[in-house]
Amino acid sequence: GWCSPCRDFTPVLCDFYTELLEESEPPAPFEVVFISSDHSAEEMLGYMRTMHGDWLALPFHDPYKHDLKKKYNITAIPKLVIVKQTGEVITDKGRKQIRDKGLSCFRNWLEGADIFQNFSS
């Protein structure tokens, strides 16, 4: 909860996620995986309880988070990297795109992931 930009963006991401998964028929092929930069597991859990949508999270002490941060060049937070199921990056500007374009950016991500034909709004 110490990151002001995170507290600002998380509700926007929650709304985006809710619209895609809970208000779309069929639910959109989209999932959020939270990787914490909190200072402790307790801080992470508190933030998740108060701010997060119903999405996945890497456990606080999972060493894989360092590999992911390096792989996706996470140097500042919050950062939203959109990846294919293969892990290939579609965009590392997910946060900006959601802020600028709202739900319309999702169609671009689908086209980038070559799964556009499976989802129509």
PAGU-645894 format. One line per 3 residues: for each residue x, y, z of N, C-alpha, C, O, CB. Coordinates in steps of 0.001 Angstrom, whole numbers, plus 500000, padded with zeros to 6 digits. Glycine has a CB too. Layout:
X:Y:Z:X:Y:Z:X:Y:Z:X:Y:Z:X:Y:Z ~ ...;
END
This chain:
500783:498806:500000:500000:500000:500000:500830:501266:500000:500271:502363:499995:499106:499994:501155 ~ 502156:501147:500006:503051:502297:500089:503220:502992:498743:503719:504116:498696:504404:501865:500616 ~ 502817:502351:497650:503040:502872:496297:501816:503655:495824:500798:503065:495460:503355:501717:495310;
501917:504971:495831:500798:505828:495443:500303:505564:494013:499094:505453:493809:501203:507278:495577 ~ 501205:505460:493009:500721:505149:491660:500009:503793:491585:499092:503614:490783:501884:505166:490681 ~ 500434:502845:492420:499775:501535:492448:498361:501668:493002:497415:501100:492458:500589:500528:493296;
498229:502422:494085:496896:502635:494679:495978:503361:493703:494761:503179:493736:497008:503439:495993 ~ 496558:504176:492843:495794:504907:491841:495359:503992:490691:494227:504088:490215:496618:506075:491303 ~ 496251:503111:490246:495968:502282:489073:495185:501011:489392:494393:500562:488564:497253:501910:488402;
495381:500429:490553:494743:499145:490864:493219:499180:490704:492667:498241:490130:495092:498732:492280 ~ 492507:500213:491183:491051:500234:490960:490673:500294:489474:489653:499736:489071:490439:501424:491684 ~ 491483:500961:488674:491241:501031:487229:491384:499632:486627:490566:499209:485810:492228:502033:486542;
492437:498920:487043:492653:497557:486566:491532:496634:487038:491095:495759:486290:494014:497030:487047 ~ 491067:496821:488260:489944:496018:488780:488704:496192:487912:488050:495211:487560:489624:496411:490238 ~ 488381:497427:487569:487212:497692:486725:487378:497056:485346:486450:496445:484817:486983:499207:486583;
488565:497207:484777:488877:496632:483464:488701:495112:483506:488051:494529:482638:490328:497001:483032 ~ 489278:494489:484511:489218:493037:484695:487769:492573:484861:487348:491596:484240:490058:492613:485921 ~ 487022:493271:485690:485626:492909:485942:484807:492971:484657:484022:492067:484371:485013:493835:487002;
484993:494037:483884:484239:494163:482638:484587:493049:481661:483706:492516:480986:484503:495518:481995 ~ 485876:492693:481581:486285:491653:480638:485821:490266:481053:485364:489493:480212:487782:491657:480489 ~ 485930:489938:482327:485672:488573:482756:484276:488330:483287:483726:487244:483103:486642:488199:483787;
483702:489307:483934:482416:489065:484571:481244:489615:483777:480105:489191:483973:482412:489660:485938 ~ 481518:490560:482879:480421:491183:482157:480449:490880:480665:479673:491453:479900:480451:492666:482370 ~ 481347:489976:480245:481434:489596:478838:480908:488179:478664:481097:487324:479529:482890:489707:478321;
480254:487944:477549:479800:486597:477197:480382:486234:475852:480026:486869:474860:478247:486502:477171 ~ 481261:485243:475762:481826:484506:476889:482858:485361:477613:483265:486399:477091:482462:483185:476413 ~ 483293:484947:478812:484337:485704:479509:485586:485829:478636:485956:484890:477931:484690:485026:480851;
486219:486972:478688:487392:487226:477858:488570:486351:478282:488711:486019:479459:487782:488704:477930 ~ 489419:485977:477316:490617:485195:477627:491710:486105:478187:492647:486480:477482:491127:484451:476366 ~ 491573:486449:479454:492467:487427:480080:492628:487073:481544:491650:486751:482220:491923:488879:479920;
493857:487129:482039:494097:486882:483457:495189:487817:483949:496138:488113:483222:494486:485403:483710 ~ 495053:488276:485176:496067:489104:485824:496833:488214:486792:496239:487448:487551:495425:490339:486563 ~ 498158:488324:486758:499001:487658:487752:499777:488763:488464:500619:489430:487863:499975:486582:487089;
499486:488944:489738:500111:489998:490536:501466:489528:491047:501588:488445:491619:499201:490406:491717 ~ 502478:490358:490832:503811:490101:491372:504146:491286:492266:504289:492418:491804:504894:489903:490223 ~ 504265:491000:493547:504398:492051:494550:505792:492662:494607:506801:491982:494420:504043:491508:495897;
505818:493956:494869:507051:494657:495232:506922:495208:496647:507674:496093:497054:507360:495801:494226 ~ 505949:494665:497395:505765:495085:498782:506990:494706:499606:507828:493916:499170:504490:494450:499383 ~ 507081:495281:500802:508235:495058:501674:508110:493804:502521:509101:493338:503082:508431:496241:502571;
506907:493251:502624:506705:492034:503420:505493:491274:502887:504661:491822:502164:506513:492379:504930 ~ 505417:489999:503261:504270:489179:502866:502985:489744:503464:501936:489730:502820:504468:487713:503311 ~ 503070:490242:504696:501892:490809:505361:501386:492041:504612:500182:492225:504433:502222:491175:506821;
502326:492878:504181:501969:494081:503418:501292:493685:502098:500291:494278:501695:503232:494951:503141 ~ 501862:492669:501438:501294:492189:500179:499865:491689:500392:498961:492052:499639:502170:491069:499582 ~ 499660:490865:501404:498336:490298:501658:497327:491383:502028:496170:491329:501609:498413:489254:502773;
497762:492358:502806:496882:493468:503165:496455:494260:501938:495288:494628:501804:497572:494390:504161 ~ 497399:494519:501046:497097:495257:499819:496139:494457:498943:495192:495004:498377:498392:495577:499044 ~ 496398:493156:498839:495534:492307:498023:494112:492273:498579:493143:492334:497823:496102:490886:497946;
493995:492177:499882:492668:492124:500514:491868:493398:500277:490661:493343:500043:492810:491882:502011 ~ 492541:494546:500338:491814:495811:500256:491671:496363:498842:490720:497095:498567:492494:496823:501102 ~ 492588:496031:497943:492628:496709:496646:492367:495830:495428:491882:496320:494409:493938:497343:496485;
492677:494553:495517:492735:493722:494322:491412:493201:493831:490438:493089:494575:493609:492592:494567 ~ 491406:492883:492541:490338:492110:491947:490586:490643:492278:491520:490308:493006:490254:492343:490405 ~ 489753:489791:491745:489849:488358:492002:490826:487739:491009:490431:487002:490106:488453:487678:491902;
492111:488050:491191:493100:487541:490251:494221:486789:490949:494313:486751:492176:493674:488676:489440 ~ 495062:486199:490126:496152:485367:490621:497278:486220:491189:497426:487392:490844:496683:484469:489508 ~ 498071:485605:492070:499234:486296:492633:500339:485280:492872:500089:484165:493331:498868:487038:493957;
501541:485674:492561:502706:484862:492877:502972:485014:494373:502964:486136:494879:503961:485285:492018 ~ 503209:483910:495098:503497:484031:496533:504662:484999:496782:505593:485084:495981:503822:482643:497134 ~ 504596:485717:497892:505575:486768:498187:507016:486269:498129:507885:486943:497575:505302:487355:499553;
507271:485103:498693:508649:484599:498779:509062:483749:497580:510144:483162:497592:508815:483789:500038 ~ 508227:483670:496551:508563:482859:495379:509745:483490:494645:509649:484630:494190:507337:482720:494429 ~ 510865:482760:494522:512046:483334:493859:511822:483608:492367:512580:484360:491755:513231:482397:494026;
510795:483008:491787:510499:483206:490370:510157:484661:490053:510297:485097:488911:509352:482304:489947 ~ 509706:485414:491065:509340:486809:490795:510543:487612:490310:510390:488526:489499:508749:487460:492053 ~ 511730:487282:490797:512936:487997:490353:513227:487695:488882:513624:488580:488124:514156:487608:491229;
513024:486430:488487:513219:486051:487085:512224:486780:486184:512583:487268:485113:513073:484525:486912 ~ 510975:486847:486629:509946:487521:485830:510221:489014:485712:510076:489591:484634:508565:487295:486444 ~ 510617:489640:486817:510914:491078:486779:512069:491365:485827:512068:492373:485120:511249:491602:488191;
513058:490467:485815:514193:490637:484910:513764:490381:483461:514076:491165:482565:515348:489688:485306 ~ 513047:489275:483243:512619:488905:481889:511790:490009:481242:511957:490307:480059:511814:487606:481923 ~ 510893:490615:482024:509987:491623:481475:510434:493050:481774:509668:493999:481605:508598:491410:482018;
511678:493193:482220:512298:494504:482411:511462:495419:483308:511174:496561:482951:512519:495171:481065 ~ 511079:494902:484469:510292:495684:485421:511254:496519:486259:511947:496001:487135:509406:494758:486329 ~ 511284:497810:485976:512188:498705:486698:511428:499730:487529:512018:500425:488356:513110:499416:485724;
510124:499822:487309:509281:500752:488063:507910:500110:488223:507521:499244:487439:509174:502151:487345 ~ 507185:500544:489245:505835:500015:489459:504850:501173:489575:505234:502271:489980:505782:499121:490733 ~ 503583:500944:489224:503048:499681:488720:503381:499485:487245:503521:500449:486492:501535:499628:488924;
503504:498246:486853:503798:497899:485458:502846:496785:485062:502676:495818:485805:505304:497463:485263 ~ 502229:496910:483907:501328:495887:483398:501852:495433:482046:501749:496148:481050:499861:496417:483288 ~ 502417:494227:482030:502953:493642:480808:501922:492641:480296:501485:491758:481033:504352:492958:481055;
501540:492782:479041:500574:491872:478434:501364:490832:477647:502143:491168:476756:499549:492641:477509 ~ 501149:489562:477993:501906:488485:477350:500960:487433:476777:499833:487255:477239:502881:487834:478351 ~ 501463:486745:475755:500752:485591:475209:500897:484437:476192:501665:484519:477150:501297:485199:473793;
500151:483356:475945:500279:482168:476784:501697:481619:476743:502128:480954:477685:499288:481093:476341 ~ 502426:481887:475668:503808:481422:475529:504784:482259:476351:505941:481874:476521:504220:481446:474067 ~ 504323:483400:476862:505201:484303:477595:505756:485420:476729:506403:486337:477236:506331:483531:478199;
505509:485350:475421:505973:486392:474510:505203:487686:474772:503984:487668:474947:505806:485947:473032 ~ 505918:488797:474797:505310:490091:475113:504458:490609:473952:504908:490653:472807:506396:491115:475461 ~ 503232:490996:474266:502376:491702:473313:502636:493200:473465:502838:493905:472476:500853:491363:473544;
502631:493680:474711:503005:495070:475001:503463:495171:476451:502967:494461:477325:501814:496043:474731 ~ 504406:496054:476685:504815:496332:478067:504206:497657:478537:504606:498212:479560:506368:496376:478184 ~ 503243:498142:477779:502592:499419:478097:501113:499225:478435:500284:500080:478123:502734:500395:476922;
500788:498111:479067:499400:497810:479395:498744:498866:480263:497586:499222:480046:499320:496491:480081 ~ 499476:499366:481242:498918:500383:482145:498503:501634:481373:497387:502128:481535:499941:500754:483235 ~ 499396:502139:480542:499110:503336:479746:497960:503077:478776:497091:503931:478601:500366:503785:478973;
497952:501903:478145:496910:501602:477166:495535:501506:477823:494547:501980:477262:497232:500299:476437 ~ 495462:500899:479003:494180:500835:479709:493719:502241:480080:492543:502571:479922:494293:499952:480977 ~ 494636:503066:480570:494281:504447:480941:493818:505254:479727:492846:506006:479808:495481:505147:481602;
494520:505093:478599:494232:505898:477406:493035:505391:476608:492260:506189:476081:495443:505932:476512 ~ 492877:504070:476514:491902:503500:475581:490812:502671:476237:489838:502309:475577:492605:502659:474588 ~ 490951:502363:477513:489949:501525:478166:489859:500153:477527:490865:499584:477103:488595:502198:478126;
488650:499633:477462:488450:498272:476955:488866:498082:475505:489153:496958:475093:487017:497895:477099 ~ 488905:499149:474726:489241:498985:473307:490661:498456:473108:490952:497869:472066:489082:500312:472576 ~ 491545:498649:474075:492909:498135:473913:492936:496612:473936:493863:496001:473404:493820:498687:475011;
491925:495992:474547:491913:494534:474647:491865:493873:473273:492526:492859:473047:490727:494077:475482 ~ 491088:494441:472360:491003:493880:470999:492378:493901:470324:492734:492956:469620:489974:494673:470143 ~ 493145:494963:470532:494500:495021:469970:495378:493924:470557:496177:493312:469849:495133:496399:470229;
495226:493681:471857:496022:492624:472484:495649:491263:471916:496516:490420:471687:495829:492633:474008 ~ 494346:491051:471688:493909:489776:471105:494508:489586:469720:494972:488497:469382:492373:489712:471028 ~ 494498:490639:468927:495088:490554:467595:496572:490250:467707:497107:489468:466921:494862:491863:466809;
497243:490863:468681:498658:490598:468897:498927:489176:469353:500009:488635:469125:499208:491559:469906 ~ 497943:488576:469993:498096:487210:470493:497565:486176:469506:497626:484977:469778:497384:487060:471825 ~ 497046:486621:468371:496503:485719:467355:495346:484872:467871:495181:483729:467444:497593:484817:466839;
494542:485414:468784:493382:484665:469261:492102:485464:469042:491074:485196:469665:493541:484310:470749 ~ 492178:486433:468165:491049:487324:467921:489788:486570:467518:488690:486925:467948:491406:488323:466850 ~ 489935:485530:466692:488757:484826:466186:487979:484122:467287:486821:483760:467079:489167:483822:465138;
488579:483920:468446:487907:483209:469527:487078:484110:470431:486401:483622:471336:488916:482486:470348 ~ 487122:485408:470198:486442:486325:471111:485835:487471:470327:486511:488130:469537:487412:486859:472184 ~ 484568:487698:470553:483932:488868:469944:483085:489546:470997:482478:488890:471843:483068:488476:468703;
483051:490859:470940:482284:491579:471965:480967:492041:471413:480183:492666:472128:483069:492771:472499;
END
